């Protein structure tokens, strides 16, 4: 994450183990990221930490991501099985 005015990188999130394919910012200081590693992660942008990791019962590679404005409903799409997975209230897939 960079500061726009200076270009200074002030935090790097490294928990994903494969390429990050989609990002979504929510209105409550949260960043969501989807990855080919089969996870969607929720990042706290105030404390700079991963506070929730979403997975599916069977391994999937996520390529798209969307959420409602509050971040309470999260949808992630796959390209391999053409599925959309939905989570409510940051509770898990």
Buried (B, 14 or more C-beta within 10 A) or exposed (E): EEEEEEEEEEEEBEEBEEEBBBEBEBEEEBBBBBBBBBBBBBBBBEEEEBEBEBBBEEEBBBBBBBBEEEBBBBBBBBEEEEEEBEBEEBEEB
